[in-house]
Amino acid sequence: MDRVGVRELRQNASALLDQVADGAVIEITNHGRPVARLVPIASTGTSREDLLANGHLRPGRGKVLDVEPVILPPGTPSTEDLLAQLREER
């Protein structure tokens, strides 16, 4: 396991992250004392293909632009009006 100080981390963050992406584990020190560890993220198995296989996601049918616009009844506030009202309530 490599050890790097905070200064080196700041100066070489991209290169260190590349090493971690390749599987390295890097210990970060502050004044020589270990304070953190950079480790690769383990695959959690939540890719699109996994979600499809588990039935948690259904592929779309048709094209997005094939959806008909929703016609609101007269007097219905617009999305812009609703957002403005929500912002005023904050």
PyMOL CGO cylinders between C-alpha atoms (Angstrom):
from pymol import cmd
from pymol.cgo import CYLINDER

trace = [
    CYLINDER, 0.00, 0.00, 0.00, 1.36, 3.41, -0.97, 0.3, 1, 1, 1, 1, 1, 1,
    CYLINDER, 1.36, 3.41, -0.97, 1.33, 6.30, 1.50, 0.3, 1, 1, 1, 1, 1, 1,
    CYLINDER, 1.33, 6.30, 1.50, 1.03, 9.93, 0.45, 0.3, 1, 1, 1, 1, 1, 1,
    CYLINDER, 1.03, 9.93, 0.45, 0.73, 13.13, 2.40, 0.3, 1, 1, 1, 1, 1, 1,
    CYLINDER, 0.73, 13.13, 2.40, -2.00, 15.71, 1.97, 0.3, 1, 1, 1, 1, 1, 1,
    CYLINDER, -2.00, 15.71, 1.97, 0.30, 18.00, -0.04, 0.3, 1, 1, 1, 1, 1, 1,
    CYLINDER, 0.30, 18.00, -0.04, 1.17, 15.23, -2.50, 0.3, 1, 1, 1, 1, 1, 1,
    CYLINDER, 1.17, 15.23, -2.50, -2.51, 14.29, -2.75, 0.3, 1, 1, 1, 1, 1, 1,
    CYLINDER, -2.51, 14.29, -2.75, -3.37, 17.88, -3.67, 0.3, 1, 1, 1, 1, 1, 1,
    CYLINDER, -3.37, 17.88, -3.67, -0.59, 18.11, -6.24, 0.3, 1, 1, 1, 1, 1, 1,
    CYLINDER, -0.59, 18.11, -6.24, -1.13, 14.68, -7.84, 0.3, 1, 1, 1, 1, 1, 1,
    CYLINDER, -1.13, 14.68, -7.84, -4.81, 13.92, -7.29, 0.3, 1, 1, 1, 1, 1, 1,
    CYLINDER, -4.81, 13.92, -7.29, -5.52, 12.85, -10.89, 0.3, 1, 1, 1, 1, 1, 1,
    CYLINDER, -5.52, 12.85, -10.89, -2.55, 10.50, -11.07, 0.3, 1, 1, 1, 1, 1, 1,
    CYLINDER, -2.55, 10.50, -11.07, -3.37, 8.99, -7.69, 0.3, 1, 1, 1, 1, 1, 1,
    CYLINDER, -3.37, 8.99, -7.69, -7.01, 8.46, -8.69, 0.3, 1, 1, 1, 1, 1, 1,
    CYLINDER, -7.01, 8.46, -8.69, -5.82, 6.74, -11.86, 0.3, 1, 1, 1, 1, 1, 1,
    CYLINDER, -5.82, 6.74, -11.86, -3.76, 4.36, -9.70, 0.3, 1, 1, 1, 1, 1, 1,
    CYLINDER, -3.76, 4.36, -9.70, -6.78, 3.65, -7.50, 0.3, 1, 1, 1, 1, 1, 1,
    CYLINDER, -6.78, 3.65, -7.50, -8.94, 3.03, -10.57, 0.3, 1, 1, 1, 1, 1, 1,
    CYLINDER, -8.94, 3.03, -10.57, -6.34, 0.43, -11.60, 0.3, 1, 1, 1, 1, 1, 1,
    CYLINDER, -6.34, 0.43, -11.60, -6.74, -1.33, -8.23, 0.3, 1, 1, 1, 1, 1, 1,
    CYLINDER, -6.74, -1.33, -8.23, -4.18, 0.36, -5.97, 0.3, 1, 1, 1, 1, 1, 1,
    CYLINDER, -4.18, 0.36, -5.97, -4.95, 1.27, -2.36, 0.3, 1, 1, 1, 1, 1, 1,
    CYLINDER, -4.95, 1.27, -2.36, -3.41, 4.54, -1.18, 0.3, 1, 1, 1, 1, 1, 1,
    CYLINDER, -3.41, 4.54, -1.18, -3.18, 5.66, 2.43, 0.3, 1, 1, 1, 1, 1, 1,
    CYLINDER, -3.18, 5.66, 2.43, -3.41, 9.41, 3.03, 0.3, 1, 1, 1, 1, 1, 1,
    CYLINDER, -3.41, 9.41, 3.03, -1.41, 10.90, 5.89, 0.3, 1, 1, 1, 1, 1, 1,
    CYLINDER, -1.41, 10.90, 5.89, -1.60, 14.24, 7.66, 0.3, 1, 1, 1, 1, 1, 1,
    CYLINDER, -1.60, 14.24, 7.66, 1.68, 15.17, 9.40, 0.3, 1, 1, 1, 1, 1, 1,
    CYLINDER, 1.68, 15.17, 9.40, 2.75, 11.53, 9.05, 0.3, 1, 1, 1, 1, 1, 1,
    CYLINDER, 2.75, 11.53, 9.05, -0.39, 10.15, 10.72, 0.3, 1, 1, 1, 1, 1, 1,
    CYLINDER, -0.39, 10.15, 10.72, -2.73, 7.98, 8.58, 0.3, 1, 1, 1, 1, 1, 1,
    CYLINDER, -2.73, 7.98, 8.58, -6.12, 9.69, 8.25, 0.3, 1, 1, 1, 1, 1, 1,
    CYLINDER, -6.12, 9.69, 8.25, -7.79, 8.16, 5.19, 0.3, 1, 1, 1, 1, 1, 1,
    CYLINDER, -7.79, 8.16, 5.19, -7.52, 5.46, 2.58, 0.3, 1, 1, 1, 1, 1, 1,
    CYLINDER, -7.52, 5.46, 2.58, -8.34, 5.69, -1.13, 0.3, 1, 1, 1, 1, 1, 1,
    CYLINDER, -8.34, 5.69, -1.13, -9.66, 2.35, -2.33, 0.3, 1, 1, 1, 1, 1, 1,
    CYLINDER, -9.66, 2.35, -2.33, -11.31, 1.24, -5.57, 0.3, 1, 1, 1, 1, 1, 1,
    CYLINDER, -11.31, 1.24, -5.57, -15.08, 1.04, -5.48, 0.3, 1, 1, 1, 1, 1, 1,
    CYLINDER, -15.08, 1.04, -5.48, -16.37, -2.51, -5.64, 0.3, 1, 1, 1, 1, 1, 1,
    CYLINDER, -16.37, -2.51, -5.64, -18.95, -3.12, -8.31, 0.3, 1, 1, 1, 1, 1, 1,
    CYLINDER, -18.95, -3.12, -8.31, -22.38, -3.02, -6.69, 0.3, 1, 1, 1, 1, 1, 1,
    CYLINDER, -22.38, -3.02, -6.69, -24.18, -4.77, -9.54, 0.3, 1, 1, 1, 1, 1, 1,
    CYLINDER, -24.18, -4.77, -9.54, -26.67, -1.99, -10.22, 0.3, 1, 1, 1, 1, 1, 1,
    CYLINDER, -26.67, -1.99, -10.22, -25.88, -1.52, -13.86, 0.3, 1, 1, 1, 1, 1, 1,
    CYLINDER, -25.88, -1.52, -13.86, -28.71, -1.05, -16.33, 0.3, 1, 1, 1, 1, 1, 1,
    CYLINDER, -28.71, -1.05, -16.33, -28.35, -4.66, -17.47, 0.3, 1, 1, 1, 1, 1, 1,
    CYLINDER, -28.35, -4.66, -17.47, -28.67, -5.95, -13.90, 0.3, 1, 1, 1, 1, 1, 1,
    CYLINDER, -28.67, -5.95, -13.90, -31.76, -3.81, -13.28, 0.3, 1, 1, 1, 1, 1, 1,
    CYLINDER, -31.76, -3.81, -13.28, -33.34, -5.14, -16.48, 0.3, 1, 1, 1, 1, 1, 1,
    CYLINDER, -33.34, -5.14, -16.48, -32.48, -8.75, -15.57, 0.3, 1, 1, 1, 1, 1, 1,
    CYLINDER, -32.48, -8.75, -15.57, -34.00, -8.37, -12.09, 0.3, 1, 1, 1, 1, 1, 1,
    CYLINDER, -34.00, -8.37, -12.09, -37.19, -6.82, -13.41, 0.3, 1, 1, 1, 1, 1, 1,
    CYLINDER, -37.19, -6.82, -13.41, -36.56, -3.50, -11.65, 0.3, 1, 1, 1, 1, 1, 1,
    CYLINDER, -36.56, -3.50, -11.65, -36.39, -1.68, -14.98, 0.3, 1, 1, 1, 1, 1, 1,
    CYLINDER, -36.39, -1.68, -14.98, -38.44, -2.09, -18.11, 0.3, 1, 1, 1, 1, 1, 1,
    CYLINDER, -38.44, -2.09, -18.11, -37.09, -0.90, -21.46, 0.3, 1, 1, 1, 1, 1, 1,
    CYLINDER, -37.09, -0.90, -21.46, -39.08, 1.83, -23.11, 0.3, 1, 1, 1, 1, 1, 1,
    CYLINDER, -39.08, 1.83, -23.11, -41.29, 1.19, -26.10, 0.3, 1, 1, 1, 1, 1, 1,
    CYLINDER, -41.29, 1.19, -26.10, -41.40, 3.59, -29.01, 0.3, 1, 1, 1, 1, 1, 1,
    CYLINDER, -41.40, 3.59, -29.01, -39.67, 6.93, -29.16, 0.3, 1, 1, 1, 1, 1, 1,
    CYLINDER, -39.67, 6.93, -29.16, -39.73, 9.74, -26.63, 0.3, 1, 1, 1, 1, 1, 1,
    CYLINDER, -39.73, 9.74, -26.63, -41.05, 12.19, -29.19, 0.3, 1, 1, 1, 1, 1, 1,
    CYLINDER, -41.05, 12.19, -29.19, -44.01, 9.89, -29.95, 0.3, 1, 1, 1, 1, 1, 1,
    CYLINDER, -44.01, 9.89, -29.95, -45.63, 10.84, -26.63, 0.3, 1, 1, 1, 1, 1, 1,
    CYLINDER, -45.63, 10.84, -26.63, -48.64, 13.09, -27.09, 0.3, 1, 1, 1, 1, 1, 1,
    CYLINDER, -48.64, 13.09, -27.09, -48.58, 16.40, -25.22, 0.3, 1, 1, 1, 1, 1, 1,
    CYLINDER, -48.58, 16.40, -25.22, -50.92, 16.73, -22.25, 0.3, 1, 1, 1, 1, 1, 1,
    CYLINDER, -50.92, 16.73, -22.25, -53.63, 19.33, -22.79, 0.3, 1, 1, 1, 1, 1, 1,
    CYLINDER, -53.63, 19.33, -22.79, -54.62, 20.91, -19.48, 0.3, 1, 1, 1, 1, 1, 1,
    CYLINDER, -54.62, 20.91, -19.48, -58.10, 22.30, -18.87, 0.3, 1, 1, 1, 1, 1, 1,
    CYLINDER, -58.10, 22.30, -18.87, -58.48, 26.08, -19.04, 0.3, 1, 1, 1, 1, 1, 1,
    CYLINDER, -58.48, 26.08, -19.04, -57.57, 27.82, -15.79, 0.3, 1, 1, 1, 1, 1, 1,
    CYLINDER, -57.57, 27.82, -15.79, -54.98, 25.22, -14.77, 0.3, 1, 1, 1, 1, 1, 1,
    CYLINDER, -54.98, 25.22, -14.77, -51.83, 26.98, -13.54, 0.3, 1, 1, 1, 1, 1, 1,
    CYLINDER, -51.83, 26.98, -13.54, -48.75, 26.54, -15.70, 0.3, 1, 1, 1, 1, 1, 1,
    CYLINDER, -48.75, 26.54, -15.70, -45.66, 24.75, -14.46, 0.3, 1, 1, 1, 1, 1, 1,
    CYLINDER, -45.66, 24.75, -14.46, -43.90, 28.11, -14.40, 0.3, 1, 1, 1, 1, 1, 1,
    CYLINDER, -43.90, 28.11, -14.40, -46.61, 29.55, -12.13, 0.3, 1, 1, 1, 1, 1, 1,
    CYLINDER, -46.61, 29.55, -12.13, -46.48, 26.54, -9.81, 0.3, 1, 1, 1, 1, 1, 1,
    CYLINDER, -46.48, 26.54, -9.81, -42.69, 26.76, -9.50, 0.3, 1, 1, 1, 1, 1, 1,
    CYLINDER, -42.69, 26.76, -9.50, -42.87, 30.50, -8.80, 0.3, 1, 1, 1, 1, 1, 1,
    CYLINDER, -42.87, 30.50, -8.80, -45.44, 29.83, -6.08, 0.3, 1, 1, 1, 1, 1, 1,
    CYLINDER, -45.44, 29.83, -6.08, -43.25, 27.14, -4.49, 0.3, 1, 1, 1, 1, 1, 1,
    CYLINDER, -43.25, 27.14, -4.49, -40.24, 29.47, -4.52, 0.3, 1, 1, 1, 1, 1, 1,
    CYLINDER, -40.24, 29.47, -4.52, -42.24, 32.23, -2.84, 0.3, 1, 1, 1, 1, 1, 1,
    CYLINDER, -42.24, 32.23, -2.84, -43.23, 29.85, -0.03, 0.3, 1, 1, 1, 1, 1, 1,
    CYLINDER, -43.23, 29.85, -0.03, -39.58, 29.25, 0.91, 0.3, 1, 1, 1, 1, 1, 1,
]
cmd.load_cgo(trace, "trace")
